Amino acid sequence: MEIPWIIDLDDHEASGIRDFTRYHANGEREEVMSAVMDGLGPHGLYNVTDTIMCKMPTGVTPEEASRMNHEHRLGFELFFVDSGSMYLYLEGRRCIIREGDILQLQPTQIHAMASIEDVKWRGFFHDLDSFNTSIAVNQVASRLGPDVKQDPDFQKAQGTKDYRKHEQPTFVDVPAEAVNAVKNPARPLARFEFPGLTVKVIVPRWENWGVTELVLGEMKAGTRISWGYHPCREQYYVRKGKVKLSLFGEERIAGKSCIINVPMLAPFSLEALEDAEVYDVGGQTEWFNFLLDYHSLRTYNPERLAEALPALKERDGVAIEGIET
């Protein structure tokens, strides 16, 4: 089945996204979780969920809510905090993360959350099987009834080895800026300027065991970026603004909270219809390595740039053919 080019996370019905709600013992909502895209390939890339992490239930303290302390043995989790705020408990520290932050969790990092208010929580994963297992459990339970979850054989068959529970955390309070896992586009690892475009490195490849990286393109209105044949599926997340996707002779509009999926090898372009923030969440292009060498050549050996550029692009999987303003 062909993956939709545009998926609007703010319109689940139109995007064919099904929600599953989990409740606390007192009947209040704990979370509303939606499977958007399953992972592909040996690393389970392009795995996306869209979740509302609901406000802590009445009478429950943040410390009590943090009892879901856990780690993932193999999986990587990347979350966009797109509304609200929550406490993050991470390896003995606690901070508050807010709308605009990005959380990058690596394997074996022990963590828990407690929502101060409802939080819109967009997740992108790789090498993680626990979310896929959870989604499958909910899908089967919706057909066979909730009692199936208590069946020992059903529980055994789930078989995930990725999730490990821990005791309620002790902690010291720190600012979010002191926690490396909490990223924000205002604090990039590196930034590179082009006409009509600022590129920010948010999560480097070494924090993903070399599998992916997270790079933000801040596009000024009117900027158009064109790609030629590209060796991997492309996936982008529009966090702000609006862009026009041109693909196979067709045009589609992707606004705030839209995921853009582009099939492997297919030439395409993105044009900013207004100032836009577009994240490369697929993360297969080695942008950081390329941009470091590109700017080194432009600074120290500009006479070599034209000759060296094709080999740099091929090495790092860069398929951009032009930037127009």
C-alpha positions as CSV (number, residue, x, y, z in Angstrom):
1,M,0.0,0.0,0.0
2,E,1.4,3.4,-1.0
3,I,2.1,5.7,2.0
4,P,0.2,9.0,1.8
5,W,2.3,11.9,0.7
6,I,0.8,14.3,3.3
7,I,-0.5,13.2,6.7
8,D,-2.1,15.9,8.8
9,L,-1.6,15.2,12.5
10,D,-4.2,17.8,13.4
11,D,-6.9,16.1,11.4
12,H,-6.9,12.4,12.3
13,E,-10.2,11.7,10.6
14,A,-9.2,13.0,7.3
15,S,-5.8,11.3,7.6
16,G,-7.4,7.9,8.5
17,I,-5.6,7.8,11.9
18,R,-7.3,5.7,14.6
19,D,-7.1,6.7,18.2
20,F,-6.8,4.4,21.3
21,T,-7.5,5.9,24.7
22,R,-6.0,4.5,27.9
23,Y,-7.6,5.4,31.3
24,H,-6.5,5.7,34.9
25,A,-8.1,3.6,37.6
26,N,-10.4,6.5,38.5
27,G,-11.7,6.8,34.9
28,E,-9.8,9.8,33.9
29,R,-7.9,9.7,30.6
30,E,-4.2,8.8,30.8
31,E,-3.3,9.1,27.1
32,V,-4.9,9.1,23.7
33,M,-2.4,7.3,21.4
34,S,-2.5,7.1,17.6
35,A,-0.4,4.9,15.3
36,V,0.4,7.0,12.3
37,M,3.1,5.0,10.5
38,D,4.7,1.6,11.3
39,G,8.5,1.3,11.1
40,L,10.2,0.0,8.0
41,G,13.4,-2.0,7.4
42,P,15.8,-3.5,9.9
43,H,15.9,-0.3,12.0
44,G,12.2,0.3,12.0
45,L,12.6,3.7,10.5
46,Y,9.8,6.2,9.7
47,N,7.8,4.9,12.8
48,V,5.4,7.7,13.9
49,T,2.9,8.1,16.6
50,D,0.7,11.0,17.7
51,T,-0.3,11.1,21.3
52,I,-2.0,13.4,23.8
53,M,-0.4,12.8,27.2
54,C,-3.2,13.8,29.5
55,K,-3.0,15.9,32.6
56,M,-2.2,14.1,35.8
57,P,-5.4,12.7,37.4
58,T,-7.1,14.5,40.2
59,G,-5.3,14.1,43.5
60,V,-2.2,12.6,42.1
61,T,1.2,14.3,42.7
62,P,3.9,14.5,40.1
63,E,6.0,12.1,42.2
64,E,3.2,9.5,42.2
65,A,2.7,10.0,38.4
66,S,6.4,9.3,37.8
67,R,6.0,5.7,38.9
68,M,6.0,4.7,35.2
69,N,9.8,5.0,35.3
70,H,11.3,2.8,32.5
71,E,13.9,2.4,29.9
72,H,14.1,1.0,26.4
73,R,16.9,-1.4,25.8
74,L,17.3,-0.9,22.1
75,G,14.9,1.8,20.9
76,F,15.4,5.5,20.2
77,E,12.6,8.0,20.8
78,L,12.3,11.5,19.5
79,F,9.3,13.6,20.7
80,F,8.1,17.0,19.6
81,V,6.4,18.8,22.4
82,D,3.8,20.7,20.4
83,S,1.5,21.9,23.2
84,G,1.4,22.0,27.0
85,S,4.1,21.2,29.5
86,M,5.2,18.2,31.6
87,Y,7.8,17.1,34.1
88,L,10.5,15.0,32.7
89,Y,12.4,12.6,35.1
90,L,15.6,11.5,33.5
91,E,18.4,9.6,35.3
92,G,18.0,11.3,38.7
93,R,17.1,14.8,37.4
94,R,13.8,16.5,36.9
95,C,13.0,19.4,34.6
96,I,10.0,20.9,32.9
97,I,9.7,20.6,29.1
98,R,7.3,22.9,27.2
99,E,5.8,23.5,23.9
100,G,8.6,24.0,21.4
101,D,11.0,21.6,23.0
102,I,12.2,18.3,21.5
103,L,13.1,15.3,23.5
104,Q,15.7,12.8,22.2
105,L,15.9,9.6,24.3
106,Q,18.6,7.0,23.7
107,P,18.6,3.3,24.8
108,T,18.9,2.6,28.5
109,Q,18.1,6.2,29.5
110,I,15.8,5.7,32.5
111,H,12.9,8.2,32.2
112,A,9.3,9.0,33.2
113,M,6.9,11.9,32.6
114,A,4.1,13.6,34.5
115,S,1.9,16.0,32.5
116,I,1.2,19.3,34.1
117,E,-1.5,19.9,31.4
118,D,-2.5,18.0,28.3
119,V,0.5,17.7,26.1
120,K,0.5,17.1,22.3
121,W,3.3,14.6,21.9
122,R,4.5,13.7,18.4
123,G,6.8,10.7,18.3
124,F,9.4,9.5,15.8
125,F,11.3,6.2,16.5
126,H,13.7,3.7,15.3
127,D,14.9,0.3,16.6
128,L,11.9,0.4,19.0
129,D,9.4,-2.5,19.1
130,S,7.4,-1.6,22.3
131,F,5.2,1.0,20.6
132,N,4.4,-1.3,17.7
133,T,3.5,-4.0,20.3
134,S,1.3,-1.6,22.3
135,I,-0.5,-0.6,19.2
136,A,-1.1,-4.2,18.2
137,V,-2.4,-5.0,21.6
138,N,-4.9,-2.2,21.4
139,Q,-6.0,-3.2,17.9
140,V,-6.6,-6.8,18.9
141,A,-8.4,-5.8,22.2
142,S,-10.7,-3.5,20.2
143,R,-11.9,-6.6,18.3
144,L,-11.8,-9.3,20.9
145,G,-12.6,-7.3,24.0
146,P,-10.5,-5.8,26.7
147,D,-10.4,-9.0,28.7
148,V,-7.9,-10.5,26.2
149,K,-5.2,-8.3,27.7
150,Q,-5.4,-10.4,30.9
151,D,-4.9,-13.7,29.0
152,P,-1.5,-15.1,30.0
153,D,-0.9,-16.6,26.6
154,F,-1.8,-13.3,25.0
155,Q,0.7,-11.5,27.3
156,K,3.4,-14.0,26.6
157,A,3.0,-13.8,22.8
158,Q,3.7,-10.0,22.9
159,G,7.3,-10.9,23.6
160,T,8.9,-7.4,23.6
161,K,12.3,-7.3,25.2
162,D,12.7,-3.5,24.7
163,Y,10.8,-2.2,27.7
164,R,12.2,-2.5,31.2
165,K,10.4,-1.1,34.3
166,H,12.2,0.7,37.1
167,E,11.4,2.0,40.6
168,Q,10.0,5.4,41.3
169,P,12.8,7.9,40.6
170,T,14.6,10.1,43.1
171,F,15.6,13.4,41.6
172,V,17.1,16.9,41.8
173,D,15.4,19.8,39.9
174,V,17.4,21.4,37.1
175,P,16.6,23.7,34.2
176,A,15.7,22.0,30.9
177,E,18.8,23.6,29.3
178,A,21.0,21.5,31.6
179,V,19.6,18.2,30.2
180,N,21.2,17.1,27.0
181,A,18.2,15.1,25.9
182,V,16.0,18.2,25.8
183,K,16.6,20.0,22.5
184,N,15.2,23.2,21.2
185,P,15.6,25.0,17.8
186,A,16.8,28.1,19.8
187,R,19.8,26.0,21.0
188,P,21.0,24.1,17.9
189,L,24.3,22.2,17.9
190,A,25.2,24.0,14.7
191,R,23.7,26.4,12.2
192,F,24.4,27.1,8.5
193,E,23.1,30.1,6.5
194,F,22.0,30.0,2.9
195,P,19.9,32.6,0.9
196,G,16.3,32.1,2.2
197,L,17.3,29.1,4.4
198,T,18.8,28.5,7.8
199,V,19.8,24.9,8.5
200,K,20.1,23.9,12.2
201,V,21.5,20.6,13.4
202,I,19.3,19.6,16.4
203,V,20.3,15.9,17.0
204,P,23.6,14.7,15.6
205,R,24.0,11.2,14.2
206,W,26.3,10.0,17.0
207,E,23.3,10.3,19.4
208,N,21.4,7.8,17.2
209,W,24.1,5.2,16.9
210,G,24.8,6.5,13.4
211,V,21.3,5.6,12.1
212,T,19.6,9.0,11.8
213,E,20.1,12.7,12.6
214,L,17.6,15.5,13.1
215,V,18.1,18.7,11.0
216,L,15.7,21.7,10.8
217,G,15.3,23.9,7.7
218,E,14.0,27.3,8.5
219,M,12.6,28.4,5.1
220,K,11.7,32.0,4.3
221,A,8.5,32.6,2.4
222,G,9.2,32.2,-1.3
223,T,12.2,29.8,-0.9
224,R,12.0,26.7,-3.1
225,I,14.3,23.7,-2.6
226,S,14.5,21.0,-5.4
227,W,15.7,17.4,-5.0
228,G,16.8,15.1,-7.7
229,Y,16.9,11.3,-7.5
230,H,17.5,10.4,-3.8
231,P,18.6,7.0,-2.5
232,C,16.2,6.7,0.5
233,R,12.6,7.5,1.4
234,E,12.3,11.1,2.6
235,Q,10.2,12.1,5.6
236,Y,9.7,15.6,6.8
237,Y,7.7,17.3,9.6
238,V,6.3,20.8,9.2
239,R,6.2,22.2,12.7
240,K,5.4,25.8,11.6
241,G,4.2,27.6,8.5
242,K,3.1,26.1,5.1
243,V,4.9,24.6,2.2
244,K,3.9,23.3,-1.3
245,L,5.1,19.8,-2.2
246,S,5.6,19.2,-6.0
247,L,5.9,15.5,-6.8
248,F,5.1,13.5,-10.0
249,G,3.6,16.6,-11.6
250,E,1.1,17.1,-8.8
251,E,1.1,19.8,-6.0
252,R,0.0,19.3,-2.4
253,I,-0.1,21.8,0.5
254,A,1.4,20.8,3.9
255,G,0.7,23.1,6.8
256,K,1.6,23.1,10.4
257,S,1.6,19.6,12.0
258,C,1.8,17.8,8.6
259,I,4.2,14.9,7.8
260,I,5.5,14.8,4.2
261,N,6.4,11.4,2.8
262,V,8.3,11.2,-0.5
263,P,9.0,7.8,-2.2
264,M,12.6,6.8,-2.7
265,L,14.2,8.1,-6.0
266,A,11.3,10.4,-6.8
267,P,12.4,14.0,-7.7
268,F,10.4,16.7,-5.8
269,S,10.5,20.2,-4.4
270,L,9.3,22.1,-1.4
271,E,8.3,25.8,-1.6
272,A,7.6,27.9,1.5
273,L,4.3,29.6,1.0
274,E,5.0,31.4,4.3
275,D,7.9,31.3,6.8
276,A,8.2,27.6,7.7
277,E,10.0,25.2,10.0
278,V,10.6,21.8,8.2
279,Y,12.4,19.0,10.0
280,D,14.1,16.1,8.2
281,V,12.7,13.4,10.5
282,G,13.7,10.6,8.2
283,G,17.2,11.5,8.9
284,Q,19.0,9.5,6.2
285,T,20.9,12.3,4.5
286,E,24.2,12.9,6.4
287,W,23.6,16.7,6.5
288,F,26.0,17.6,9.3
289,N,29.0,15.9,7.7
290,F,28.2,17.5,4.4
291,L,27.6,21.0,5.7
292,L,30.8,20.9,7.7
293,D,32.9,20.1,4.7
294,Y,30.9,22.4,2.4
295,H,31.5,25.4,4.6
296,S,35.1,24.4,5.1
297,L,35.7,24.4,1.4
298,R,33.7,27.7,0.9
299,T,35.8,29.3,3.6
300,Y,39.3,28.0,3.0
301,N,39.3,26.7,-0.6
302,P,36.5,28.3,-2.6
303,E,38.3,27.5,-5.8
304,R,37.9,23.8,-5.1
305,L,34.2,23.9,-4.2
306,A,32.7,23.3,-7.6
307,E,35.0,20.4,-8.3
308,A,34.6,18.7,-4.9
309,L,30.9,19.3,-4.5
310,P,29.6,16.3,-6.6
311,A,31.7,13.8,-4.6
312,L,30.6,15.3,-1.3
313,K,26.9,15.1,-2.2
314,E,27.3,11.5,-3.3
315,R,29.2,10.5,-0.2
316,D,26.6,12.0,2.2
317,G,23.4,11.2,0.2
318,V,22.6,14.8,-0.6
319,A,20.2,15.0,-3.5
320,I,19.4,18.8,-3.4
321,E,19.8,20.3,-6.9
322,G,19.0,23.9,-6.1
323,I,17.7,26.5,-3.7
324,E,15.7,29.4,-5.2
325,T,14.5,32.5,-3.4
